[in-house]
Amino acid sequence: MDWYFEMIENDKVKLKAFEAEFFPIIENWRRWGNIRDWLPLSWGNILGARYRPKNREADPEEQKEPINHQAAIRMERIVVKLPKQYREAFVLHYVGCAAVQGKMKRARTRDGGAKVIGIGKTQYYDRLNRAASIVAREWMYGIKNEK
């Protein structure tokens, strides 16, 4: 039974190495996906949040750098091209919700993605590592026919 936990730990170590290098890119992609500019202004706040002075009282450490739209769109193109089973695991792990079997599902924790998909943790981390390796390879060497 020790080999089982060893496999999960090895997969987590590989994933941490990927996250160490790609965290700013993934965070930028996640923030870009949460933009809600297309929504109408709410009746409760007619001026809307976009007219408030940005980070007026925030500490300099708390200020987030602006979203790099080109990098986020490039990341989105890479994620969309992933095979379905890898894409589900990748999006659940980093965004927290994904379309699984035609329904939007939420994972409460990062490890909860395995339960949402309905597979074991070993298989979940295997899919996640394969997705991460595909994303890293495509990011480094580019996407063919990208315009």
C-alpha positions in Angstrom: 0.0 0.0 0.0 3.0 2.3 0.4 3.5 2.3 -3.4 0.1 3.9 -3.8 1.0 6.9 -1.6 4.4 7.1 -3.2 2.8 7.4 -6.7 0.5 10.2 -5.5 3.4 12.0 -3.9 5.6 11.7 -7.0 2.8 13.2 -9.1 2.3 16.0 -6.6 6.1 16.8 -6.8 5.9 17.0 -10.6 2.9 19.2 -10.4 4.5 21.5 -7.9 7.5 21.9 -10.3 5.1 22.8 -13.1 3.2 25.3 -10.8 6.4 27.0 -9.7 7.2 27.9 -13.3 3.7 28.5 -14.7 1.8 30.0 -11.7 1.8 33.6 -13.1 0.6 32.4 -16.5 -2.2 30.2 -15.0 -3.2 33.0 -12.5 -3.4 35.5 -15.4 -5.6 33.0 -17.4 -7.8 32.3 -14.4 -8.3 36.1 -13.7 -9.0 36.7 -17.4 -11.7 34.0 -17.4 -13.4 35.7 -14.5 -13.8 39.1 -16.2 -17.5 40.1 -16.2 -17.4 43.3 -18.4 -20.1 41.9 -20.6 -22.7 41.8 -17.7 -25.0 44.8 -17.5 -24.6 47.2 -14.6 -26.6 46.2 -11.6 -29.6 48.3 -10.4 -28.1 48.4 -6.9 -25.0 50.2 -8.1 -25.8 52.2 -11.2 -22.3 53.6 -11.6 -20.8 50.1 -11.4 -17.5 49.0 -10.1 -15.5 50.2 -13.1 -16.0 53.8 -12.1 -14.6 53.4 -8.7 -11.0 54.6 -8.2 -8.9 51.4 -8.5 -6.8 50.4 -5.5 -7.2 53.9 -3.9 -6.7 52.6 -0.4 -4.9 49.3 -1.2 -1.4 48.6 -0.1 1.2 48.4 -2.9 1.7 44.7 -2.2 -2.1 44.0 -2.6 -2.3 45.7 -6.0 -2.5 43.1 -8.8 -0.8 43.7 -12.1 -3.0 44.2 -15.1 -4.2 41.1 -17.0 -2.2 40.2 -20.0 -4.9 39.5 -22.5 -2.7 38.0 -25.2 -1.1 35.5 -22.8 -4.5 34.6 -21.4 -6.0 34.0 -24.8 -2.9 31.9 -25.8 -3.4 29.8 -22.6 -7.1 29.4 -23.4 -6.3 28.1 -26.8 -3.9 25.6 -25.3 -6.4 24.4 -22.7 -9.2 24.1 -25.3 -7.1 21.8 -27.4 -6.4 19.4 -24.5 -8.2 16.1 -24.7 -11.5 16.2 -22.8 -10.4 14.0 -19.8 -7.2 16.1 -19.3 -9.0 19.4 -19.8 -11.6 18.5 -17.1 -8.9 17.7 -14.5 -6.8 20.7 -15.4 -9.6 23.2 -15.3 -11.1 21.7 -12.1 -7.7 21.9 -10.4 -6.9 25.5 -11.3 -10.2 27.2 -11.7 -12.4 25.2 -9.3 -15.3 24.5 -11.6 -15.6 22.8 -15.0 -18.2 21.1 -17.3 -18.1 17.4 -16.4 -20.5 15.2 -18.4 -22.4 18.2 -19.6 -23.0 19.8 -16.2 -21.1 22.5 -14.4 -19.4 20.9 -11.3 -17.5 22.6 -8.5 -14.5 21.2 -6.6 -14.4 22.4 -3.0 -10.7 21.6 -2.7 -7.9 20.8 -5.2 -8.0 17.2 -4.3 -11.8 17.2 -4.6 -11.5 17.2 -8.4 -11.0 13.5 -8.4 -14.3 13.0 -6.6 -16.2 15.4 -8.9 -14.9 13.5 -12.0 -15.5 10.2 -10.4 -12.0 8.7 -10.5 -9.3 7.8 -8.0 -6.7 10.3 -6.8 -3.9 8.4 -8.6 -5.7 8.6 -11.9 -6.6 12.2 -11.3 -3.0 13.3 -10.6 -1.9 11.2 -13.6 -4.3 13.1 -15.9 -3.3 16.4 -14.3 0.4 15.7 -14.8 -0.2 14.8 -18.5 -2.3 17.9 -19.0 0.4 20.0 -17.3 3.1 18.5 -19.6 1.0 19.2 -22.7 0.4 22.8 -21.6 4.1 23.3 -20.8 5.2 21.8 -24.2 2.7 23.8 -26.2 3.5 27.0 -24.2 7.3 26.6 -24.8 7.2 25.5 -28.5 4.0 27.2 -29.6 0.9 26.1 -31.2 0.9 25.2 -34.9 -1.1 27.5 -37.2 -1.4 30.1 -34.4 -2.3 33.6 -35.8 
